[in-house]
Amino acid sequence: MIVPSPLPAFTLSPALDDLDDTTLAAIERCVHSLSGYVETALVTSLGWTDRHVVIELETSIGPMLMLELVAPRV
């Protein structure tokens, strides 16, 4: 039987204010993509471009910057 790696736990920096559901879902998808590589992550900052959510993380393997493409607003 193949047992999947556990999903990493993440914590939001206290500096991050209330997040909308869309941004929180983007963070969850990015952190879950690290499954099997890290056990925990600290989300230190967020940013946005016209097309991406930019997520800065501190992990046990070092700092990371992840981008997630967002759907254009109509």
Predicted model as a PDB file, atoms N, CA, C, CB and O in Angstrom, pLDDT in the B-factor column:
MODEL        1                                                                  
ATOM      1  N   MET A   1       0.837  -1.153   0.000  1.00 73.00           N  
ATOM      2  CA  MET A   1       0.000   0.000   0.000  1.00 73.00           C  
ATOM      3  C   MET A   1       0.900   1.239   0.000  1.00 73.00           C  
ATOM      4  CB  MET A   1      -0.962  -0.015   1.209  1.00 73.00           C  
ATOM      5  O   MET A   1       1.895   1.299   0.723  1.00 73.00           O  
ATOM      6  N   ILE A   2       0.540   2.207  -0.808  1.00 79.00           N  
ATOM      7  CA  ILE A   2       1.258   3.477  -0.859  1.00 79.00           C  
ATOM      8  C   ILE A   2       0.555   4.451   0.077  1.00 79.00           C  
ATOM      9  CB  ILE A   2       1.325   4.042  -2.323  1.00 79.00           C  
ATOM     10  O   ILE A   2      -0.650   4.681  -0.028  1.00 79.00           O  
ATOM     11  N   VAL A   3       1.331   5.015   0.990  1.00 78.00           N  
ATOM     12  CA  VAL A   3       0.781   5.982   1.941  1.00 78.00           C  
ATOM     13  C   VAL A   3       1.271   7.362   1.523  1.00 78.00           C  
ATOM     14  CB  VAL A   3       1.203   5.648   3.426  1.00 78.00           C  
ATOM     15  O   VAL A   3       2.479   7.579   1.424  1.00 78.00           O  
ATOM     16  N   PRO A   4       0.357   8.302   1.276  1.00 79.00           N  
ATOM     17  CA  PRO A   4       0.791   9.637   0.856  1.00 79.00           C  
ATOM     18  C   PRO A   4       1.484  10.386   1.987  1.00 79.00           C  
ATOM     19  CB  PRO A   4      -0.402  10.447   0.356  1.00 79.00           C  
ATOM     20  O   PRO A   4       1.227  10.137   3.165  1.00 79.00           O  
ATOM     21  N   SER A   5       2.359  11.296   1.614  1.00 79.00           N  
ATOM     22  CA  SER A   5       3.030  12.144   2.602  1.00 79.00           C  
ATOM     23  C   SER A   5       1.992  13.011   3.298  1.00 79.00           C  
ATOM     24  CB  SER A   5       4.127  13.026   1.935  1.00 79.00           C  
ATOM     25  O   SER A   5       1.012  13.430   2.682  1.00 79.00           O  
ATOM     26  N   PRO A   6       2.209  13.279   4.584  1.00 84.00           N  
ATOM     27  CA  PRO A   6       1.254  14.156   5.277  1.00 84.00           C  
ATOM     28  C   PRO A   6       1.342  15.577   4.735  1.00 84.00           C  
ATOM     29  CB  PRO A   6       1.514  14.151   6.800  1.00 84.00           C  
ATOM     30  O   PRO A   6       2.408  16.029   4.317  1.00 84.00           O  
ATOM     31  N   LEU A   7       0.225  16.266   4.748  1.00 86.00           N  
ATOM     32  CA  LEU A   7       0.197  17.652   4.283  1.00 86.00           C  
ATOM     33  C   LEU A   7       0.919  18.539   5.287  1.00 86.00           C  
ATOM     34  CB  LEU A   7      -1.260  18.138   4.074  1.00 86.00           C  
ATOM     35  O   LEU A   7       0.765  18.363   6.495  1.00 86.00           O  
ATOM     36  N   PRO A   8       1.710  19.498   4.792  1.00 90.00           N  
ATOM     37  CA  PRO A   8       2.400  20.396   5.703  1.00 90.00           C  
ATOM     38  C   PRO A   8       1.417  21.297   6.453  1.00 90.00           C  
ATOM     39  CB  PRO A   8       3.408  21.242   4.938  1.00 90.00           C  
ATOM     40  O   PRO A   8       0.387  21.704   5.917  1.00 90.00           O  
ATOM     41  N   ALA A   9       1.760  21.591   7.689  1.00 92.00           N  
ATOM     42  CA  ALA A   9       0.999  22.569   8.466  1.00 92.00           C  
ATOM     43  C   ALA A   9       1.593  23.938   8.184  1.00 92.00           C  
ATOM     44  CB  ALA A   9       1.026  22.241  10.005  1.00 92.00           C  
ATOM     45  O   ALA A   9       2.792  24.059   7.937  1.00 92.00           O  
ATOM     46  N   PHE A  10       0.761  24.966   8.219  1.00 93.00           N  
ATOM     47  CA  PHE A  10       1.302  26.310   8.029  1.00 93.00           C  
ATOM     48  C   PHE A  10       0.710  27.265   9.047  1.00 93.00           C  
ATOM     49  CB  PHE A  10       1.027  26.811   6.607  1.00 93.00           C  
ATOM     50  O   PHE A  10      -0.391  27.070   9.562  1.00 93.00           O  
ATOM     51  N   THR A  11       1.487  28.307   9.317  1.00 93.00           N  
ATOM     52  CA  THR A  11       1.078  29.351  10.241  1.00 93.00           C  
ATOM     53  C   THR A  11       1.196  30.677   9.528  1.00 93.00           C  
ATOM     54  CB  THR A  11       1.931  29.334  11.538  1.00 93.00           C  
ATOM     55  O   THR A  11       2.143  30.897   8.772  1.00 93.00           O  
ATOM     56  N   LEU A  12       0.249  31.560   9.757  1.00 94.00           N  
ATOM     57  CA  LEU A  12       0.301  32.900   9.190  1.00 94.00           C  
ATOM     58  C   LEU A  12       1.028  33.825  10.149  1.00 94.00           C  
ATOM     59  CB  LEU A  12      -1.118  33.431   8.889  1.00 94.00           C  
ATOM     60  O   LEU A  12       0.810  33.774  11.359  1.00 94.00           O  
ATOM     61  N   SER A  13       1.885  34.664   9.611  1.00 93.00           N  
ATOM     62  CA  SER A  13       2.563  35.666  10.416  1.00 93.00           C  
ATOM     63  C   SER A  13       1.524  36.575  11.069  1.00 93.00           C  
ATOM     64  CB  SER A  13       3.556  36.490   9.554  1.00 93.00           C  
ATOM     65  O   SER A  13       0.506  36.890  10.452  1.00 93.00           O  
ATOM     66  N   PRO A  14       1.771  37.000  12.311  1.00 91.00           N  
ATOM     67  CA  PRO A  14       0.829  37.918  12.959  1.00 91.00           C  
ATOM     68  C   PRO A  14       0.681  39.242  12.205  1.00 91.00           C  
ATOM     69  CB  PRO A  14       1.277  38.194  14.381  1.00 91.00           C  
ATOM     70  O   PRO A  14      -0.306  39.953  12.395  1.00 91.00           O  
ATOM     71  N   ALA A  15       1.644  39.574  11.359  1.00 89.00           N  
ATOM     72  CA  ALA A  15       1.575  40.825  10.600  1.00 89.00           C  
ATOM     73  C   ALA A  15       0.524  40.772   9.486  1.00 89.00           C  
ATOM     74  CB  ALA A  15       2.940  41.143  10.003  1.00 89.00           C  
ATOM     75  O   ALA A  15       0.126  41.808   8.954  1.00 89.00           O  
ATOM     76  N   LEU A  16       0.080  39.571   9.141  1.00 90.00           N  
ATOM     77  CA  LEU A  16      -0.921  39.439   8.082  1.00 90.00           C  
ATOM     78  C   LEU A  16      -2.311  39.616   8.683  1.00 90.00           C  
ATOM     79  CB  LEU A  16      -0.802  38.060   7.365  1.00 90.00           C  
ATOM     80  O   LEU A  16      -2.687  38.926   9.630  1.00 90.00           O  
ATOM     81  N   ASP A  17      -3.051  40.538   8.124  1.00 80.00           N  
ATOM     82  CA  ASP A  17      -4.402  40.815   8.613  1.00 80.00           C  
ATOM     83  C   ASP A  17      -5.386  39.801   8.075  1.00 80.00           C  
ATOM     84  CB  ASP A  17      -4.838  42.225   8.226  1.00 80.00           C  
ATOM     85  O   ASP A  17      -4.997  38.771   7.525  1.00 80.00           O  
ATOM     86  N   ASP A  18      -6.639  40.095   8.234  1.00 85.00           N  
ATOM     87  CA  ASP A  18      -7.696  39.213   7.746  1.00 85.00           C  
ATOM     88  C   ASP A  18      -7.512  38.940   6.259  1.00 85.00           C  
ATOM     89  CB  ASP A  18      -9.083  39.828   8.010  1.00 85.00           C  
ATOM     90  O   ASP A  18      -7.299  39.855   5.464  1.00 85.00           O  
ATOM     91  N   LEU A  19      -7.598  37.674   5.903  1.00 89.00           N  
ATOM     92  CA  LEU A  19      -7.439  37.274   4.506  1.00 89.00           C  
ATOM     93  C   LEU A  19      -8.783  36.810   3.967  1.00 89.00           C  
ATOM     94  CB  LEU A  19      -6.370  36.153   4.360  1.00 89.00           C  
ATOM     95  O   LEU A  19      -9.577  36.193   4.678  1.00 89.00           O  
ATOM     96  N   ASP A  20      -9.023  37.119   2.697  1.00 88.00           N  
ATOM     97  CA  ASP A  20     -10.260  36.633   2.090  1.00 88.00           C  
ATOM     98  C   ASP A  20     -10.111  35.149   1.768  1.00 88.00           C  
ATOM     99  CB  ASP A  20     -10.610  37.445   0.808  1.00 88.00           C  
ATOM    100  O   ASP A  20      -9.003  34.613   1.788  1.00 88.00           O  
ATOM    101  N   ASP A  21     -11.210  34.500   1.477  1.00 90.00           N  
ATOM    102  CA  ASP A  21     -11.209  33.057   1.231  1.00 90.00           C  
ATOM    103  C   ASP A  21     -10.383  32.681   0.012  1.00 90.00           C  
ATOM    104  CB  ASP A  21     -12.627  32.558   1.057  1.00 90.00           C  
ATOM    105  O   ASP A  21      -9.752  31.624   0.000  1.00 90.00           O  
ATOM    106  N   THR A  22     -10.374  33.523  -1.013  1.00 86.00           N  
ATOM    107  CA  THR A  22      -9.619  33.240  -2.233  1.00 86.00           C  
ATOM    108  C   THR A  22      -8.119  33.217  -1.945  1.00 86.00           C  
ATOM    109  CB  THR A  22      -9.937  34.285  -3.319  1.00 86.00           C  
ATOM    110  O   THR A  22      -7.413  32.322  -2.408  1.00 86.00           O  
ATOM    111  N   THR A  23      -7.634  34.188  -1.188  1.00 88.00           N  
ATOM    112  CA  THR A  23      -6.213  34.247  -0.853  1.00 88.00           C  
ATOM    113  C   THR A  23      -5.827  33.091   0.056  1.00 88.00           C  
ATOM    114  CB  THR A  23      -5.871  35.583  -0.182  1.00 88.00           C  
ATOM    115  O   THR A  23      -4.772  32.486  -0.131  1.00 88.00           O  
ATOM    116  N   LEU A  24      -6.660  32.776   1.028  1.00 91.00           N  
ATOM    117  CA  LEU A  24      -6.379  31.663   1.924  1.00 91.00           C  
ATOM    118  C   LEU A  24      -6.333  30.336   1.160  1.00 91.00           C  
ATOM    119  CB  LEU A  24      -7.433  31.599   3.034  1.00 91.00           C  
ATOM    120  O   LEU A  24      -5.499  29.481   1.457  1.00 91.00           O  
ATOM    121  N   ALA A  25      -7.207  30.165   0.196  1.00 91.00           N  
ATOM    122  CA  ALA A  25      -7.204  28.949  -0.632  1.00 91.00           C  
ATOM    123  C   ALA A  25      -5.926  28.867  -1.463  1.00 91.00           C  
ATOM    124  CB  ALA A  25      -8.443  28.916  -1.558  1.00 91.00           C  
ATOM    125  O   ALA A  25      -5.377  27.780  -1.640  1.00 91.00           O  
ATOM    126  N   ALA A  26      -5.445  29.998  -1.973  1.00 91.00           N  
ATOM    127  CA  ALA A  26      -4.199  30.018  -2.743  1.00 91.00           C  
ATOM    128  C   ALA A  26      -3.017  29.619  -1.856  1.00 91.00           C  
ATOM    129  CB  ALA A  26      -3.962  31.418  -3.356  1.00 91.00           C  
ATOM    130  O   ALA A  26      -2.145  28.863  -2.283  1.00 91.00           O  
ATOM    131  N   ILE A  27      -2.991  30.125  -0.629  1.00 93.00           N  
ATOM    132  CA  ILE A  27      -1.930  29.752   0.314  1.00 93.00           C  
ATOM    133  C   ILE A  27      -1.975  28.256   0.585  1.00 93.00           C  
ATOM    134  CB  ILE A  27      -2.066  30.542   1.637  1.00 93.00           C  
ATOM    135  O   ILE A  27      -0.940  27.588   0.570  1.00 93.00           O  
ATOM    136  N   GLU A  28      -3.150  27.736   0.829  1.00 93.00           N  
ATOM    137  CA  GLU A  28      -3.287  26.301   1.118  1.00 93.00           C  
ATOM    138  C   GLU A  28      -2.795  25.453  -0.048  1.00 93.00           C  
ATOM    139  CB  GLU A  28      -4.749  25.956   1.432  1.00 93.00           C  
ATOM    140  O   GLU A  28      -2.097  24.463   0.168  1.00 93.00           O  
ATOM    141  N   ARG A  29      -3.142  25.818  -1.274  1.00 92.00           N  
ATOM    142  CA  ARG A  29      -2.687  25.051  -2.440  1.00 92.00           C  
ATOM    143  C   ARG A  29      -1.172  25.089  -2.570  1.00 92.00           C  
ATOM    144  CB  ARG A  29      -3.331  25.590  -3.720  1.00 92.00           C  
ATOM    145  O   ARG A  29      -0.546  24.067  -2.850  1.00 92.00           O  
ATOM    146  N   CYS A  30      -0.580  26.260  -2.367  1.00 92.00           N  
ATOM    147  CA  CYS A  30       0.879  26.375  -2.485  1.00 92.00           C  
ATOM    148  C   CYS A  30       1.595  25.574  -1.404  1.00 92.00           C  
ATOM    149  CB  CYS A  30       1.304  27.843  -2.408  1.00 92.00           C  
ATOM    150  O   CYS A  30       2.557  24.862  -1.691  1.00 92.00           O  
ATOM    151  N   VAL A  31       1.130  25.689  -0.169  1.00 93.00           N  
ATOM    152  CA  VAL A  31       1.769  24.948   0.916  1.00 93.00           C  
ATOM    153  C   VAL A  31       1.589  23.448   0.716  1.00 93.00           C  
ATOM    154  CB  VAL A  31       1.195  25.377   2.278  1.00 93.00           C  
ATOM    155  O   VAL A  31       2.522  22.680   0.950  1.00 93.00           O  
ATOM    156  N   HIS A  32       0.416  23.024   0.292  1.00 92.00           N  
ATOM    157  CA  HIS A  32       0.178  21.594   0.075  1.00 92.00           C  
ATOM    158  C   HIS A  32       1.044  21.045  -1.053  1.00 92.00           C  
ATOM    159  CB  HIS A  32      -1.296  21.344  -0.234  1.00 92.00           C  
ATOM    160  O   HIS A  32       1.337  19.849  -1.071  1.00 92.00           O  
ATOM    161  N   SER A  33       1.454  21.881  -1.986  1.00 92.00           N  
ATOM    162  CA  SER A  33       2.334  21.411  -3.059  1.00 92.00           C  
ATOM    163  C   SER A  33       3.724  21.053  -2.532  1.00 92.00           C  
ATOM    164  CB  SER A  33       2.451  22.476  -4.150  1.00 92.00           C  
ATOM    165  O   SER A  33       4.503  20.406  -3.232  1.00 92.00           O  
ATOM    166  N   LEU A  34       4.037  21.469  -1.307  1.00 93.00           N  
ATOM    167  CA  LEU A  34       5.327  21.150  -0.688  1.00 93.00           C  
ATOM    168  C   LEU A  34       5.285  19.839   0.090  1.00 93.00           C  
ATOM    169  CB  LEU A  34       5.755  22.278   0.237  1.00 93.00           C  
ATOM    170  O   LEU A  34       6.259  19.478   0.751  1.00 93.00           O  
ATOM    171  N   SER A  35       4.170  19.130   0.014  1.00 90.00           N  
ATOM    172  CA  SER A  35       4.011  17.867   0.724  1.00 90.00           C  
ATOM    173  C   SER A  35       5.140  16.913   0.360  1.00 90.00           C  
ATOM    174  CB  SER A  35       2.647  17.231   0.407  1.00 90.00           C  
ATOM    175  O   SER A  35       5.448  16.723  -0.817  1.00 90.00           O  
ATOM    176  N   GLY A  36       5.757  16.313   1.380  1.00 88.00           N  
ATOM    177  CA  GLY A  36       6.878  15.412   1.167  1.00 88.00           C  
ATOM    178  C   GLY A  36       8.224  16.116   1.213  1.00 88.00           C  
ATOM    179  O   GLY A  36       9.265  15.460   1.263  1.00 88.00           O  
ATOM    180  N   TYR A  37       8.216  17.441   1.198  1.00 91.00           N  
ATOM    181  CA  TYR A  37       9.461  18.218   1.241  1.00 91.00           C  
ATOM    182  C   TYR A  37       9.639  18.935   2.572  1.00 91.00           C  
ATOM    183  CB  TYR A  37       9.486  19.234   0.105  1.00 91.00           C  
ATOM    184  O   TYR A  37      10.744  18.977   3.115  1.00 91.00           O  
ATOM    185  N   VAL A  38       8.565  19.496   3.097  1.00 92.00           N  
ATOM    186  CA  VAL A  38       8.619  20.194   4.385  1.00 92.00           C  
ATOM    187  C   VAL A  38       7.462  19.737   5.254  1.00 92.00           C  
ATOM    188  CB  VAL A  38       8.580  21.734   4.190  1.00 92.00           C  
ATOM    189  O   VAL A  38       6.436  19.273   4.757  1.00 92.00           O  
ATOM    190  N   GLU A  39       7.644  19.878   6.566  1.00 91.00           N  
ATOM    191  CA  GLU A  39       6.568  19.518   7.493  1.00 91.00           C  
ATOM    192  C   GLU A  39       5.745  20.733   7.898  1.00 91.00           C  
ATOM    193  CB  GLU A  39       7.142  18.848   8.735  1.00 91.00           C  
ATOM    194  O   GLU A  39       4.538  20.634   8.115  1.00 91.00           O  
ATOM    195  N   THR A  40       6.416  21.892   7.998  1.00 92.00           N  
ATOM    196  CA  THR A  40       5.730  23.111   8.412  1.00 92.00           C  
ATOM    197  C   THR A  40       6.232  24.297   7.604  1.00 92.00           C  
ATOM    198  CB  THR A  40       5.929  23.365   9.915  1.00 92.00           C  
ATOM    199  O   THR A  40       7.324  24.262   7.037  1.00 92.00           O  
ATOM    200  N   ALA A  41       5.424  25.337   7.561  1.00 94.00           N  
ATOM    201  CA  ALA A  41       5.814  26.569   6.869  1.00 94.00           C  
ATOM    202  C   ALA A  41       5.201  27.747   7.607  1.00 94.00           C  
ATOM    203  CB  ALA A  41       5.362  26.551   5.369  1.00 94.00           C  
ATOM    204  O   ALA A  41       4.125  27.649   8.197  1.00 94.00           O  
ATOM    205  N   LEU A  42       5.911  28.856   7.556  1.00 95.00           N  
ATOM    206  CA  LEU A  42       5.415  30.113   8.110  1.00 95.00           C  
ATOM    207  C   LEU A  42       5.215  31.066   6.943  1.00 95.00           C  
ATOM    208  CB  LEU A  42       6.404  30.713   9.184  1.00 95.00           C  
ATOM    209  O   LEU A  42       6.167  31.372   6.226  1.00 95.00           O  
ATOM    210  N   VAL A  43       3.993  31.536   6.745  1.00 96.00           N  
ATOM    211  CA  VAL A  43       3.701  32.505   5.689  1.00 96.00           C  
ATOM    212  C   VAL A  43       4.060  33.874   6.240  1.00 96.00           C  
ATOM    213  CB  VAL A  43       2.188  32.442   5.226  1.00 96.00           C  
ATOM    214  O   VAL A  43       3.400  34.377   7.149  1.00 96.00           O  
ATOM    215  N   THR A  44       5.120  34.481   5.683  1.00 96.00           N  
ATOM    216  CA  THR A  44       5.633  35.731   6.238  1.00 96.00           C  
ATOM    217  C   THR A  44       5.078  36.973   5.553  1.00 96.00           C  
ATOM    218  CB  THR A  44       7.125  35.745   6.149  1.00 96.00           C  
ATOM    219  O   THR A  44       4.947  38.023   6.183  1.00 96.00           O  
ATOM    220  N   SER A  45       4.750  36.862   4.265  1.00 95.00           N  
ATOM    221  CA  SER A  45       4.162  38.023   3.594  1.00 95.00           C  
ATOM    222  C   SER A  45       3.410  37.583   2.351  1.00 95.00           C  
ATOM    223  CB  SER A  45       5.247  39.054   3.226  1.00 95.00           C  
ATOM    224  O   SER A  45       3.612  36.493   1.817  1.00 95.00           O  
ATOM    225  N   LEU A  46       2.549  38.465   1.920  1.00 95.00           N  
ATOM    226  CA  LEU A  46       1.749  38.244   0.715  1.00 95.00           C  
ATOM    227  C   LEU A  46       1.835  39.473  -0.163  1.00 95.00           C  
ATOM    228  CB  LEU A  46       0.273  37.923   1.066  1.00 95.00           C  
ATOM    229  O   LEU A  46       1.998  40.593   0.321  1.00 95.00           O  
ATOM    230  N   GLY A  47       1.725  39.251  -1.446  1.00 93.00           N  
ATOM    231  CA  GLY A  47       1.673  40.355  -2.388  1.00 93.00           C  
ATOM    232  C   GLY A  47       0.838  39.952  -3.582  1.00 93.00           C  
ATOM    233  O   GLY A  47       0.500  38.779  -3.742  1.00 93.00           O  
ATOM    234  N   TRP A  48       0.511  40.896  -4.404  1.00 91.00           N  
ATOM    235  CA  TRP A  48      -0.313  40.620  -5.575  1.00 91.00           C  
ATOM    236  C   TRP A  48       0.247  41.371  -6.765  1.00 91.00           C  
ATOM    237  CB  TRP A  48      -1.788  41.010  -5.327  1.00 91.00           C  
ATOM    238  O   TRP A  48       0.727  42.498  -6.636  1.00 91.00           O  
ATOM    239  N   THR A  49       0.181  40.743  -7.915  1.00 90.00           N  
ATOM    240  CA  THR A  49       0.450  41.414  -9.178  1.00 90.00           C  
ATOM    241  C   THR A  49      -0.868  41.406  -9.940  1.00 90.00           C  
ATOM    242  CB  THR A  49       1.619  40.709  -9.996  1.00 90.00           C  
ATOM    243  O   THR A  49      -1.904  41.029  -9.393  1.00 90.00           O  
ATOM    244  N   ASP A  50      -0.830  41.817 -11.191  1.00 88.00           N  
ATOM    245  CA  ASP A  50      -2.058  41.779 -11.990  1.00 88.00           C  
ATOM    246  C   ASP A  50      -2.572  40.352 -12.155  1.00 88.00           C  
ATOM    247  CB  ASP A  50      -1.817  42.408 -13.365  1.00 88.00           C  
ATOM    248  O   ASP A  50      -3.779  40.129 -12.258  1.00 88.00           O  
ATOM    249  N   ARG A  51      -1.654  39.387 -12.180  1.00 90.00           N  
ATOM    250  CA  ARG A  51      -2.044  38.013 -12.497  1.00 90.00           C  
ATOM    251  C   ARG A  51      -1.675  36.977 -11.450  1.00 90.00           C  
ATOM    252  CB  ARG A  51      -1.435  37.624 -13.772  1.00 90.00           C  
ATOM    253  O   ARG A  51      -2.032  35.809 -11.607  1.00 90.00           O  
ATOM    254  N   HIS A  52      -0.971  37.360 -10.381  1.00 91.00           N  
ATOM    255  CA  HIS A  52      -0.474  36.369  -9.433  1.00 91.00           C  
ATOM    256  C   HIS A  52      -0.694  36.785  -7.975  1.00 91.00           C  
ATOM    257  CB  HIS A  52       0.999  36.127  -9.675  1.00 91.00           C  
ATOM    258  O   HIS A  52      -0.745  37.968  -7.638  1.00 91.00           O  
ATOM    259  N   VAL A  53      -0.822  35.769  -7.136  1.00 91.00           N  
ATOM    260  CA  VAL A  53      -0.686  35.949  -5.699  1.00 91.00           C  
ATOM    261  C   VAL A  53       0.757  35.546  -5.395  1.00 91.00           C  
ATOM    262  CB  VAL A  53      -1.758  35.085  -4.864  1.00 91.00           C  
ATOM    263  O   VAL A  53       1.193  34.466  -5.794  1.00 91.00           O  
ATOM    264  N   VAL A  54       1.492  36.396  -4.699  1.00 95.00           N  
ATOM    265  CA  VAL A  54       2.887  36.136  -4.354  1.00 95.00           C  
ATOM    266  C   VAL A  54       2.928  35.800  -2.867  1.00 95.00           C  
ATOM    267  CB  VAL A  54       3.814  37.369  -4.696  1.00 95.00           C  
ATOM    268  O   VAL A  54       2.507  36.597  -2.029  1.00 95.00           O  
ATOM    269  N   ILE A  55       3.443  34.609  -2.549  1.00 96.00           N  
ATOM    270  CA  ILE A  55       3.452  34.120  -1.174  1.00 96.00           C  
ATOM    271  C   ILE A  55       4.896  33.879  -0.754  1.00 96.00           C  
ATOM    272  CB  ILE A  55       2.602  32.817  -1.029  1.00 96.00           C  
ATOM    273  O   ILE A  55       5.619  33.111  -1.390  1.00 96.00           O  
ATOM    274  N   GLU A  56       5.310  34.547   0.327  1.00 97.00           N  
ATOM    275  CA  GLU A  56       6.657  34.351   0.857  1.00 97.00           C  
ATOM    276  C   GLU A  56       6.556  33.450   2.078  1.00 97.00           C  
ATOM    277  CB  GLU A  56       7.337  35.717   1.216  1.00 97.00           C  
ATOM    278  O   GLU A  56       5.754  33.687   2.981  1.00 97.00           O  
ATOM    279  N   LEU A  57       7.393  32.400   2.087  1.00 95.00           N  
ATOM    280  CA  LEU A  57       7.357  31.397   3.146  1.00 95.00           C  
ATOM    281  C   LEU A  57       8.722  31.212   3.775  1.00 95.00           C  
ATOM    282  CB  LEU A  57       6.851  30.072   2.605  1.00 95.00           C  
ATOM    283  O   LEU A  57       9.747  31.384   3.115  1.00 95.00           O  
ATOM    284  N   GLU A  58       8.736  30.862   5.047  1.00 96.00           N  
ATOM    285  CA  GLU A  58       9.932  30.370   5.723  1.00 96.00           C  
ATOM    286  C   GLU A  58       9.664  28.908   6.022  1.00 96.00           C  
ATOM    287  CB  GLU A  58      10.267  31.196   7.041  1.00 96.00           C  
ATOM    288  O   GLU A  58       8.656  28.573   6.645  1.00 96.00           O  
ATOM    289  N   THR A  59      10.571  28.024   5.576  1.00 94.00           N  
ATOM    290  CA  THR A  59      10.411  26.595   5.801  1.00 94.00           C  
ATOM    291  C   THR A  59      11.687  26.031   6.408  1.00 94.00           C  
ATOM    292  CB  THR A  59      10.061  25.865   4.485  1.00 94.00           C  
ATOM    293  O   THR A  59      12.689  26.731   6.549  1.00 94.00           O  
ATOM    294  N   SER A  60      11.631  24.760   6.761  1.00 90.00           N  
ATOM    295  CA  SER A  60      12.809  24.103   7.333  1.00 90.00           C  
ATOM    296  C   SER A  60      13.931  23.953   6.310  1.00 90.00           C  
ATOM    297  CB  SER A  60      12.429  22.736   7.884  1.00 90.00           C  
ATOM    298  O   SER A  60      15.083  23.747   6.692  1.00 90.00           O  
ATOM    299  N   ILE A  61      13.622  24.051   5.031  1.00 92.00           N  
ATOM    300  CA  ILE A  61      14.671  23.950   4.007  1.00 92.00           C  
ATOM    301  C   ILE A  61      15.072  25.316   3.469  1.00 92.00           C  
ATOM    302  CB  ILE A  61      14.203  23.064   2.856  1.00 92.00           C  
ATOM    303  O   ILE A  61      15.850  25.408   2.519  1.00 92.00           O  
ATOM    304  N   GLY A  62      14.546  26.372   4.070  1.00 95.00           N  
ATOM    305  CA  GLY A  62      14.927  27.725   3.696  1.00 95.00           C  
ATOM    306  C   GLY A  62      13.749  28.562   3.241  1.00 95.00           C  
ATOM    307  O   GLY A  62      12.622  28.074   3.153  1.00 95.00           O  
ATOM    308  N   PRO A  63      14.020  29.840   2.950  1.00 96.00           N  
ATOM    309  CA  PRO A  63      12.943  30.724   2.499  1.00 96.00           C  
ATOM    310  C   PRO A  63      12.497  30.366   1.083  1.00 96.00           C  
ATOM    311  CB  PRO A  63      13.397  32.191   2.555  1.00 96.00           C  
ATOM    312  O   PRO A  63      13.292  29.890   0.272  1.00 96.00           O  
ATOM    313  N   MET A  64      11.229  30.598   0.800  1.00 95.00           N  
ATOM    314  CA  MET A  64      10.666  30.314  -0.516  1.00 95.00           C  
ATOM    315  C   MET A  64       9.753  31.443  -0.941  1.00 95.00           C  
ATOM    316  CB  MET A  64       9.902  28.982  -0.513  1.00 95.00           C  
ATOM    317  O   MET A  64       9.147  32.129  -0.117  1.00 95.00           O  
ATOM    318  N   LEU A  65       9.671  31.617  -2.242  1.00 96.00           N  
ATOM    319  CA  LEU A  65       8.740  32.558  -2.833  1.00 96.00           C  
ATOM    320  C   LEU A  65       7.907  31.771  -3.824  1.00 96.00           C  
ATOM    321  CB  LEU A  65       9.475  33.769  -3.516  1.00 96.00           C  
ATOM    322  O   LEU A  65       8.451  31.191  -4.764  1.00 96.00           O  
ATOM    323  N   MET A  66       6.601  31.740  -3.633  1.00 95.00           N  
ATOM    324  CA  MET A  66       5.719  30.972  -4.508  1.00 95.00           C  
ATOM    325  C   MET A  66       4.745  31.921  -5.175  1.00 95.00           C  
ATOM    326  CB  MET A  66       4.963  29.868  -3.722  1.00 95.00           C  
ATOM    327  O   MET A  66       4.288  32.897  -4.579  1.00 95.00           O  
ATOM    328  N   LEU A  67       4.439  31.614  -6.419  1.00 94.00           N  
ATOM    329  CA  LEU A  67       3.474  32.407  -7.197  1.00 94.00           C  
ATOM    330  C   LEU A  67       2.322  31.500  -7.588  1.00 94.00           C  
ATOM    331  CB  LEU A  67       4.141  33.045  -8.470  1.00 94.00           C  
ATOM    332  O   LEU A  67       2.521  30.341  -7.954  1.00 94.00           O  
ATOM    333  N   GLU A  68       1.120  32.039  -7.507  1.00 92.00           N  
ATOM    334  CA  GLU A  68      -0.023  31.304  -8.025  1.00 92.00           C  
ATOM    335  C   GLU A  68      -0.776  32.204  -8.985  1.00 92.00           C  
ATOM    336  CB  GLU A  68      -0.949  30.811  -6.878  1.00 92.00           C  
ATOM    337  O   GLU A  68      -1.136  33.334  -8.655  1.00 92.00           O  
ATOM    338  N   LEU A  69      -1.003  31.684 -10.171  1.00 90.00           N  
ATOM    339  CA  LEU A  69      -1.748  32.413 -11.184  1.00 90.00           C  
ATOM    340  C   LEU A  69      -3.204  32.508 -10.762  1.00 90.00           C  
ATOM    341  CB  LEU A  69      -1.619  31.733 -12.565  1.00 90.00           C  
ATOM    342  O   LEU A  69      -3.804  31.506 -10.374  1.00 90.00           O  
ATOM    343  N   VAL A  70      -3.770  33.687 -10.832  1.00 82.00           N  
ATOM    344  CA  VAL A  70      -5.174  33.873 -10.470  1.00 82.00           C  
ATOM    345  C   VAL A  70      -5.990  34.143 -11.726  1.00 82.00           C  
ATOM    346  CB  VAL A  70      -5.337  35.032  -9.454  1.00 82.00           C  
ATOM    347  O   VAL A  70      -5.485  34.674 -12.715  1.00 82.00           O  
ATOM    348  N   ALA A  71      -7.241  33.771 -11.665  1.00 74.00           N  
ATOM    349  CA  ALA A  71      -8.133  33.998 -12.801  1.00 74.00           C  
ATOM    350  C   ALA A  71      -8.364  35.496 -12.968  1.00 74.00           C  
ATOM    351  CB  ALA A  71      -9.485  33.251 -12.610  1.00 74.00           C  
ATOM    352  O   ALA A  71      -8.506  36.219 -11.981  1.00 74.00           O  
ATOM    353  N   PRO A  72      -8.400  35.954 -14.196  1.00 69.00           N  
ATOM    354  CA  PRO A  72      -8.658  37.388 -14.424  1.00 69.00           C  
ATOM    355  C   PRO A  72     -10.055  37.751 -13.952  1.00 69.00           C  
ATOM    356  CB  PRO A  72      -8.493  37.751 -15.922  1.00 69.00           C  
ATOM    357  O   PRO A  72     -10.990  36.958 -14.066  1.00 69.00           O  
ATOM    358  N   ARG A  73     -10.183  38.942 -13.428  1.00 62.00           N  
ATOM    359  CA  ARG A  73     -11.491  39.421 -12.980  1.00 62.00           C  
ATOM    360  C   ARG A  73     -12.248  39.998 -14.170  1.00 62.00           C  
ATOM    361  CB  ARG A  73     -11.341  40.485 -11.854  1.00 62.00           C  
ATOM    362  O   ARG A  73     -11.699  40.739 -14.985  1.00 62.00           O  
ATOM    363  N   VAL A  74     -13.509  39.638 -14.240  1.00 58.00           N  
ATOM    364  CA  VAL A  74     -14.329  40.090 -15.359  1.00 58.00           C  
ATOM    365  C   VAL A  74     -15.229  41.225 -14.917  1.00 58.00           C  
ATOM    366  CB  VAL A  74     -15.165  38.934 -15.929  1.00 58.00           C  
ATOM    367  O   VAL A  74     -16.003  41.748 -15.720  1.00 58.00           O  
TER     368      VAL A  74                                                      
ENDMDL                                                                          
END                                                                             
